[in-house]
Amino acid sequence: MGGLVGWRGAFFCVVPLAVVTLIWQCLTLSAVASREPIQTPMVMLALLRNRHFAIGMLAVLLSFMGQFTLFTYLRPFLEQVTGVNLSMLSAMLLIVGLTGLYRHIPCR
């Protein structure tokens, strides 16, 4: 899609989906009460002292950074070095994105 309408056009096609998702989450997710009120942002940052929490946050950070980095550098490499055409490139990036999505779906 980015090759047809540009990256800005592709981005703006995703915005309505994000808005619908946000509305759906607001309507369907219940509020989670905390044990004690959070008073400052420092209390939130104090969670990073918990080793399991810090490792989990680092894993999420590296996962998302890795995926965005992959998309950023993979397209020029595939276009310029391997000579992949636009439709094949789109299919390949879609597959990479879907595998990233599948990775985040909990398995039972």
C-alpha positions in Angstrom: 0.0 0.0 0.0 2.9 2.3 0.8 4.2 1.9 -2.8 0.8 2.9 -4.2 -0.3 5.8 -2.0 3.0 6.6 -0.2 3.8 6.0 3.5 1.6 8.9 4.6 -1.4 7.5 2.8 -0.8 4.1 4.3 -0.5 5.6 7.7 -3.8 7.5 7.4 -5.5 4.3 6.2 -4.4 2.7 9.5 -5.7 5.6 11.7 -9.4 4.7 11.5 -8.6 1.2 12.5 -6.7 2.5 15.5 -9.6 4.7 16.5 -12.1 1.8 16.2 -9.7 -0.4 18.3 -9.4 2.3 21.0 -13.2 2.7 21.1 -13.7 -1.0 21.3 -11.2 -1.3 24.1 -12.9 1.5 26.1 -16.3 -0.2 25.7 -15.2 -3.8 26.4 -12.4 -3.7 28.9 -13.3 -3.3 32.6 -11.5 -0.9 34.9 -8.8 -2.5 37.1 -8.8 -1.1 40.6 -5.4 -0.5 42.1 -4.6 -1.4 45.7 -3.3 2.1 46.4 -3.6 5.3 44.5 -0.6 6.2 42.2 0.4 9.6 43.2 3.5 10.4 41.1 5.2 9.1 38.0 8.1 8.1 40.2 5.9 5.4 41.7 5.3 4.0 38.2 9.1 4.0 37.5 9.7 2.2 40.8 8.2 -0.8 39.2 11.4 -1.2 37.2 13.1 -2.3 40.4 11.1 -5.5 40.1 13.4 -7.7 38.1 10.7 -9.7 36.4 8.8 -6.5 35.4 12.1 -4.9 34.1 13.0 -8.0 32.0 9.5 -8.1 30.6 9.5 -4.4 29.6 13.0 -4.8 28.1 11.7 -7.8 26.1 8.7 -5.8 24.8 10.9 -2.9 24.0 13.4 -5.0 22.0 10.7 -6.9 20.2 9.0 -3.7 18.9 12.3 -2.0 18.1 13.5 -5.0 16.2 10.3 -5.2 14.2 10.4 -1.5 13.2 14.1 -1.7 12.4 13.5 -4.8 10.3 10.8 -3.0 8.3 12.9 0.1 7.9 16.0 -1.6 6.5 14.5 -4.7 4.8 12.5 -2.8 2.2 15.5 -0.9 0.7 17.6 -4.1 0.8 15.1 -6.2 -0.9 14.3 -3.5 -3.6 17.9 -2.5 -4.3 20.0 -5.7 -3.7 17.6 -8.5 -4.6 15.5 -6.7 -7.1 12.2 -7.7 -5.6 9.2 -6.0 -7.3 6.7 -3.9 -5.4 3.9 -6.5 -5.2 6.2 -9.3 -4.1 7.8 -6.9 -1.5 4.3 -6.0 -0.2 3.5 -9.7 0.2 6.7 -10.4 2.0 6.3 -7.5 4.4 2.7 -8.6 5.1 3.9 -12.1 6.0 6.6 -10.7 8.3 4.0 -8.4 10.0 1.5 -11.3 10.4 4.2 -13.5 11.9 4.9 -10.7 14.4 1.2 -10.5 15.2 0.9 -14.2 15.6 3.9 -14.1 18.0 1.9 -11.8 20.3 -1.3 -13.9 20.3 -1.4 -16.2 23.4 -1.5 -19.9 22.6 -3.6 -22.2 24.7 
